[in-house]
Amino acid sequence: MAENSKMERTADAVAGAAKKSKKAPSKKPSLPVRAGRGISRWFREMRSELKKVQWPSAKQTAKHTGTVIACVIVVGAFIWVFDWLAAGGAKALIALTQG
């Protein structure tokens, strides 16, 4: 008997949680596409958010740019070597089949 009442309380708790979780649908965010409404508000909010951004210094930007360029060169070299080896392998297979 105690087990049944325990199960009923659990079911009631789950049903109550489901009722609490239902919220009113939220408003759609204002987009600048909507027939001119909210464009100025959208730009004000965008400007406000951009003021919150922590922009990197010139030194950090140069350092990160150098890192990206170095990575591009290394990856490019790996691709070039792989391409060269694959082309050599393909030429060797073609030479084997033709002669």
Phi and psi in degrees as GROMACS dihedral restraints (atoms count N, CA, C in turn):
[ dihedral_restraints ]
;  ai    aj    ak    al  type     phi  dphi    fc
    3     4     5     6     1   -63.4    20    10
    4     5     6     7     1   -32.7    20    10
    6     7     8     9     1   -68.3    20    10
    7     8     9    10     1   -39.2    20    10
    9    10    11    12     1   -63.2    20    10
   10    11    12    13     1   -43.8    20    10
   12    13    14    15     1   -66.8    20    10
   13    14    15    16     1   -32.7    20    10
   15    16    17    18     1   -65.8    20    10
   16    17    18    19     1   -42.3    20    10
   18    19    20    21     1   -65.8    20    10
   19    20    21    22     1   -38.4    20    10
   21    22    23    24     1   -65.5    20    10
   22    23    24    25     1   -41.1    20    10
   24    25    26    27     1   -64.3    20    10
   25    26    27    28     1   -39.1    20    10
   27    28    29    30     1   -64.9    20    10
   28    29    30    31     1   -43.2    20    10
   30    31    32    33     1   -63.6    20    10
   31    32    33    34     1   -40.7    20    10
   33    34    35    36     1   -64.2    20    10
   34    35    36    37     1   -39.5    20    10
   36    37    38    39     1   -64.8    20    10
   37    38    39    40     1   -41.1    20    10
   39    40    41    42     1   -65.5    20    10
   40    41    42    43     1   -43.6    20    10
   42    43    44    45     1   -64.3    20    10
   43    44    45    46     1   -39.7    20    10
   45    46    47    48     1   -65.6    20    10
   46    47    48    49     1   -38.8    20    10
   48    49    50    51     1   -66.6    20    10
   49    50    51    52     1   -37.2    20    10
   51    52    53    54     1   -65.5    20    10
   52    53    54    55     1   -38.8    20    10
   54    55    56    57     1   -67.4    20    10
   55    56    57    58     1   -38.4    20    10
   57    58    59    60     1   -69.2    20    10
   58    59    60    61     1   -32.1    20    10
   60    61    62    63     1   -75.8    20    10
   61    62    63    64     1   -15.6    20    10
   63    64    65    66     1   -76.2    20    10
   64    65    66    67     1   116.4    20    10
   66    67    68    69     1  -110.5    20    10
   67    68    69    70     1   163.5    20    10
   69    70    71    72     1   -69.6    20    10
   70    71    72    73     1   143.5    20    10
   72    73    74    75     1   -60.9    20    10
   73    74    75    76     1   136.7    20    10
   75    76    77    78     1   -77.4    20    10
   76    77    78    79     1   156.5    20    10
   78    79    80    81     1   -69.7    20    10
   79    80    81    82     1   147.4    20    10
   81    82    83    84     1   -71.4    20    10
   82    83    84    85     1   143.9    20    10
   84    85    86    87     1   -66.1    20    10
   85    86    87    88     1   147.0    20    10
   87    88    89    90     1   -75.4    20    10
   88    89    90    91     1   126.9    20    10
   90    91    92    93     1  -112.7    20    10
   91    92    93    94     1   148.3    20    10
   93    94    95    96     1   -69.6    20    10
   94    95    96    97     1    -8.8    20    10
   96    97    98    99     1   -78.1    20    10
   97    98    99   100     1   -22.0    20    10
   99   100   101   102     1   -73.2    20    10
  100   101   102   103     1    79.7    20    10
  102   103   104   105     1    41.6    20    10
  103   104   105   106     1    39.7    20    10
  105   106   107   108     1    83.8    20    10
  106   107   108   109     1   -11.3    20    10
  108   109   110   111     1   -79.1    20    10
  109   110   111   112     1   130.0    20    10
  111   112   113   114     1    83.7    20    10
  112   113   114   115     1     4.4    20    10
  114   115   116   117     1   -64.4    20    10
  115   116   117   118     1   -47.0    20    10
  117   118   119   120     1   -64.9    20    10
  118   119   120   121     1   -37.8    20    10
  120   121   122   123     1   -64.1    20    10
  121   122   123   124     1   -41.8    20    10
  123   124   125   126     1   -61.1    20    10
  124   125   126   127     1   -44.9    20    10
  126   127   128   129     1   -65.8    20    10
  127   128   129   130     1   -38.5    20    10
  129   130   131   132     1   -61.8    20    10
  130   131   132   133     1   -44.7    20    10
  132   133   134   135     1   -66.1    20    10
  133   134   135   136     1   -38.5    20    10
  135   136   137   138     1   -64.7    20    10
  136   137   138   139     1   -43.4    20    10
  138   139   140   141     1   -63.4    20    10
  139   140   141   142     1   -41.2    20    10
  141   142   143   144     1   -61.8    20    10
  142   143   144   145     1   -42.5    20    10
  144   145   146   147     1   -68.1    20    10
  145   146   147   148     1   -37.7    20    10
  147   148   149   150     1   -68.0    20    10
  148   149   150   151     1   -26.0    20    10
  150   151   152   153     1   -69.8    20    10
  151   152   153   154     1   -24.6    20    10
  153   154   155   156     1   -81.4    20    10
  154   155   156   157     1   -14.8    20    10
  156   157   158   159     1   -70.5    20    10
  157   158   159   160     1   136.9    20    10
  159   160   161   162     1   -93.1    20    10
  160   161   162   163     1   100.9    20    10
  162   163   164   165     1   -77.8    20    10
  163   164   165   166     1   143.5    20    10
  165   166   167   168     1   -72.9    20    10
  166   167   168   169     1   155.7    20    10
  168   169   170   171     1   -76.4    20    10
  169   170   171   172     1   169.5    20    10
  171   172   173   174     1   -63.6    20    10
  172   173   174   175     1   -35.9    20    10
  174   175   176   177     1   -66.3    20    10
  175   176   177   178     1   -43.8    20    10
  177   178   179   180     1   -64.4    20    10
  178   179   180   181     1   -40.7    20    10
  180   181   182   183     1   -62.7    20    10
  181   182   183   184     1   -43.9    20    10
  183   184   185   186     1   -64.2    20    10
  184   185   186   187     1   -40.5    20    10
  186   187   188   189     1   -64.4    20    10
  187   188   189   190     1   -45.9    20    10
  189   190   191   192     1   -67.5    20    10
  190   191   192   193     1   -36.6    20    10
  192   193   194   195     1   -64.1    20    10
  193   194   195   196     1   -42.4    20    10
  195   196   197   198     1   -62.0    20    10
  196   197   198   199     1   -39.8    20    10
  198   199   200   201     1   -63.6    20    10
  199   200   201   202     1   -43.6    20    10
  201   202   203   204     1   -63.9    20    10
  202   203   204   205     1   -44.0    20    10
  204   205   206   207     1   -63.0    20    10
  205   206   207   208     1   -42.8    20    10
  207   208   209   210     1   -62.0    20    10
  208   209   210   211     1   -42.7    20    10
  210   211   212   213     1   -64.2    20    10
  211   212   213   214     1   -39.9    20    10
  213   214   215   216     1   -63.3    20    10
  214   215   216   217     1   -41.4    20    10
  216   217   218   219     1   -65.0    20    10
  217   218   219   220     1   -44.3    20    10
  219   220   221   222     1   -63.5    20    10
  220   221   222   223     1   -46.9    20    10
  222   223   224   225     1   -65.0    20    10
  223   224   225   226     1   -40.4    20    10
  225   226   227   228     1   -60.3    20    10
  226   227   228   229     1   -40.0    20    10
  228   229   230   231     1   -64.9    20    10
  229   230   231   232     1   -42.5    20    10
  231   232   233   234     1   -61.5    20    10
  232   233   234   235     1   -43.1    20    10
  234   235   236   237     1   -64.6    20    10
  235   236   237   238     1   -41.6    20    10
  237   238   239   240     1   -61.9    20    10
  238   239   240   241     1   -44.4    20    10
  240   241   242   243     1   -64.3    20    10
  241   242   243   244     1   -44.3    20    10
  243   244   245   246     1   -62.4    20    10
  244   245   246   247     1   -41.8    20    10
  246   247   248   249     1   -63.7    20    10
  247   248   249   250     1   -42.7    20    10
  249   250   251   252     1   -62.5    20    10
  250   251   252   253     1   -44.1    20    10
  252   253   254   255     1   -66.3    20    10
  253   254   255   256     1   -40.9    20    10
  255   256   257   258     1   -65.8    20    10
  256   257   258   259     1   -40.7    20    10
  258   259   260   261     1   -64.6    20    10
  259   260   261   262     1   -41.7    20    10
  261   262   263   264     1   -63.6    20    10
  262   263   264   265     1   -41.6    20    10
  264   265   266   267     1   -64.2    20    10
  265   266   267   268     1   -40.6    20    10
  267   268   269   270     1   -65.5    20    10
  268   269   270   271     1   -41.0    20    10
  270   271   272   273     1   -64.7    20    10
  271   272   273   274     1   -38.4    20    10
  273   274   275   276     1   -66.6    20    10
  274   275   276   277     1   -41.9    20    10
  276   277   278   279     1   -64.6    20    10
  277   278   279   280     1   -39.9    20    10
  279   280   281   282     1   -65.2    20    10
  280   281   282   283     1   -40.8    20    10
  282   283   284   285     1   -64.3    20    10
  283   284   285   286     1   -36.0    20    10
  285   286   287   288     1   -67.2    20    10
  286   287   288   289     1   -39.4    20    10
  288   289   290   291     1   -76.3    20    10
  289   290   291   292     1   -24.8    20    10
  291   292   293   294     1   -91.8    20    10
  292   293   294   295     1   -17.5    20    10
